[in-house]
């Protein structure tokens, strides 16, 4: 077992169940295509990391999917909101003896191994690390000990999530570069690979 753990959350990729804000602009079929593409990208990035890896499913654990059970331990998310679900995932990891735990979103085309490796390295000298997203949320959160207050956010999915979270990270914190996660049609515009979805 490694001392470092990377976690990502995933929704089961089903038509009409993912990327609802994006679907309003480009339709449910295209939104599902993009979500599957981003999941594949996230899986490829995480697979290259030299640490243990966990994927947490929103509805039910899938055995034969893109997440190879030889590489990723598979878990069920539980909790009343996103904060509770993330707290439970971190808690589960720390109870298993991991010393550094990082969670990343699964909808970032900008995510790469360098950023995640940098985050783990910064946890050598900081208690926490965070990666702000352009929409006011965050795409990465890393800790060495569980801080439950971080997950007590009033409204997830709003532009104040990052600010609220940082205000609760009172011990040493390293802030990574800001990245763009894919939630709305506008978020697709910087990338040539998504141009076909923009009419």
C-alpha positions as CSV (number, residue, x, y, z in Angstrom):
1,X,0.0,0.0,0.0
2,X,1.2,3.5,-0.9
3,X,1.0,6.3,1.7
4,X,-0.8,8.6,-0.9
5,X,-4.3,8.2,-2.2
6,X,-6.0,9.9,-5.1
7,X,-9.9,9.9,-5.2
8,X,-12.3,10.9,-7.9
9,X,-16.1,10.9,-7.8
10,X,-18.0,9.8,-10.8
11,X,-21.7,9.7,-11.8
12,X,-22.8,6.6,-13.8
13,X,-22.8,7.9,-17.4
14,X,-26.4,7.7,-18.4
15,X,-28.4,9.9,-20.7
16,X,-30.2,12.7,-18.9
17,X,-28.3,12.0,-15.6
18,X,-25.1,13.9,-16.2
19,X,-24.0,17.4,-17.0
20,X,-27.5,18.9,-16.8
21,X,-26.2,22.5,-17.1
22,X,-24.2,21.6,-20.1
23,X,-27.1,19.7,-21.6
24,X,-29.3,22.8,-21.6
25,X,-26.9,24.3,-24.2
26,X,-26.0,21.3,-26.4
27,X,-28.6,18.6,-25.6
28,X,-28.4,15.5,-23.5
29,X,-26.7,13.2,-26.0
30,X,-23.8,15.6,-26.6
31,X,-23.5,16.3,-22.9
32,X,-23.3,12.5,-22.2
33,X,-20.6,12.2,-25.0
34,X,-18.5,14.9,-23.4
35,X,-18.9,13.5,-19.9
36,X,-17.7,10.1,-21.1
37,X,-14.8,11.7,-22.8
38,X,-13.9,13.6,-19.7
39,X,-14.1,10.4,-17.6
40,X,-11.8,8.7,-20.0
41,X,-9.4,11.6,-19.7
42,X,-9.5,11.6,-15.9
43,X,-8.9,7.8,-15.8
44,X,-5.9,8.1,-18.1
45,X,-4.4,10.9,-16.0
46,X,-4.9,9.1,-12.7
47,X,-3.7,5.8,-14.0
48,X,-0.2,7.2,-14.6
49,X,0.2,8.4,-10.9
50,X,2.4,6.5,-8.5
51,X,-0.1,6.3,-5.7
52,X,-3.2,4.3,-4.7
53,X,-6.3,5.2,-6.6
54,X,-10.0,5.1,-5.6
55,X,-13.2,5.9,-7.6
56,X,-16.5,6.6,-5.8
57,X,-19.7,6.0,-7.7
58,X,-22.8,8.2,-7.2
59,X,-25.4,5.5,-7.7
60,X,-24.0,2.0,-7.8
61,X,-20.6,0.4,-8.3
62,X,-20.0,-0.8,-11.8
63,X,-17.7,-3.8,-12.3
64,X,-17.0,-3.8,-16.0
65,X,-16.5,-0.2,-16.9
66,X,-13.5,2.1,-17.8
67,X,-12.3,2.0,-14.2
68,X,-10.1,-1.1,-14.0
69,X,-10.6,-2.7,-10.6
70,X,-6.9,-3.8,-10.8
71,X,-6.0,-0.1,-10.7
72,X,-8.8,1.6,-8.9
73,X,-10.5,0.5,-5.7
74,X,-14.2,1.0,-6.1
75,X,-16.6,2.5,-3.6
76,X,-20.1,3.8,-3.2
77,X,-20.6,7.5,-2.3
78,X,-22.7,8.0,0.8
79,X,-24.0,11.2,2.5
80,X,-26.8,13.7,2.2
81,X,-24.8,16.2,0.0
82,X,-21.6,16.5,-1.8
83,X,-19.7,17.7,1.3
84,X,-20.9,14.8,3.4
85,X,-19.9,12.4,0.6
86,X,-16.5,13.9,0.2
87,X,-15.9,13.9,4.0
88,X,-16.9,10.2,4.1
89,X,-14.4,9.4,1.3
90,X,-11.6,11.2,3.0
91,X,-12.5,9.6,6.4
92,X,-12.5,6.2,4.8
93,X,-9.0,6.8,3.4
94,X,-7.5,8.1,6.6
95,X,-8.9,5.2,8.6
96,X,-7.1,2.9,6.1
97,X,-3.8,4.6,7.0
98,X,-3.2,6.9,4.1
99,X,-1.0,10.0,5.0
100,X,-1.9,12.3,2.1
101,X,-5.3,12.2,0.4
102,X,-6.3,14.2,-2.7
103,X,-9.7,14.3,-4.4
104,X,-10.1,15.6,-8.0
105,X,-13.1,16.3,-10.1
106,X,-13.8,14.1,-13.1
107,X,-14.8,16.9,-15.6
108,X,-11.5,18.7,-16.3
109,X,-9.9,18.5,-19.6
110,X,-7.0,20.6,-18.2
111,X,-6.2,18.1,-15.5
112,X,-2.8,16.5,-15.8
113,X,-0.4,14.3,-13.8
114,X,2.0,17.2,-13.2
115,X,-0.6,19.2,-11.2
116,X,-1.5,16.2,-9.1
117,X,2.1,15.3,-8.4
118,X,2.8,18.9,-7.5
119,X,-0.2,18.8,-5.1
120,X,1.2,15.7,-3.3
121,X,4.6,17.3,-3.1
122,X,3.2,20.5,-1.6
123,X,1.6,18.4,1.1
124,X,5.1,17.7,2.4
125,X,5.3,21.2,3.7
126,X,1.6,22.2,3.9
127,X,-1.4,20.7,5.7
128,X,-3.7,21.4,2.8
129,X,-3.6,22.0,-0.9
130,X,-6.4,23.3,-3.2
131,X,-6.9,23.9,-6.9
132,X,-9.4,26.7,-7.6
133,X,-11.8,26.4,-10.6
134,X,-12.6,29.4,-12.7
135,X,-16.3,29.1,-11.8
136,X,-15.6,29.8,-8.1
137,X,-15.5,26.1,-7.0
138,X,-12.4,23.9,-6.8
139,X,-11.1,21.0,-8.9
140,X,-8.7,19.5,-6.3
141,X,-8.5,19.3,-2.5
142,X,-5.8,17.6,-0.6
143,X,-5.2,17.1,3.2
144,X,-3.0,15.3,5.6
145,X,-5.6,15.1,8.4
146,X,-9.4,15.2,8.1
147,X,-10.9,18.7,8.6
148,X,-14.7,18.1,8.6
149,X,-15.5,21.9,8.6
150,X,-14.2,22.1,5.1
151,X,-17.1,20.1,3.8
152,X,-19.8,22.2,5.6
153,X,-20.7,24.4,2.7
154,X,-24.1,26.1,2.4
155,X,-24.7,25.7,-1.3
156,X,-22.5,23.4,-3.5
157,X,-22.4,24.4,-7.1
158,X,-22.2,28.1,-6.5
159,X,-19.4,30.6,-7.2
160,X,-18.6,31.0,-3.4
161,X,-17.6,27.4,-2.7
162,X,-13.9,28.0,-3.1
163,X,-13.9,31.1,-0.9
164,X,-16.0,29.3,1.8
165,X,-13.6,26.4,1.7
166,X,-10.4,28.4,1.9
167,X,-11.9,30.4,4.9
168,X,-12.0,27.0,6.8
169,X,-8.5,25.9,5.9
170,X,-6.9,27.9,8.7
171,X,-3.7,25.8,8.9
172,X,-1.0,26.0,6.1
173,X,-2.4,26.0,2.6
174,X,-0.9,25.8,-0.9
175,X,-3.0,27.1,-3.8
176,X,-2.5,25.6,-7.2
177,X,-3.1,27.2,-10.5
178,X,-6.7,28.0,-11.5
179,X,-8.3,25.6,-14.0
180,X,-11.5,25.5,-16.1
181,X,-13.9,22.7,-15.4
182,X,-16.6,21.9,-17.9
183,X,-20.1,22.8,-16.7
184,X,-21.5,25.2,-19.3
185,X,-21.4,25.6,-23.0
186,X,-19.0,28.5,-22.6
187,X,-16.5,26.2,-20.9
188,X,-16.1,24.3,-24.1
189,X,-15.0,27.3,-26.2
190,X,-11.2,27.3,-25.3
191,X,-10.8,23.8,-26.7
192,X,-10.5,22.7,-30.3
193,X,-11.5,19.2,-29.4
194,X,-15.0,20.4,-28.4
195,X,-15.6,22.8,-31.3
196,X,-17.9,20.3,-33.0
197,X,-20.4,20.7,-30.2
198,X,-20.6,24.5,-30.7
199,X,-22.9,25.6,-33.4
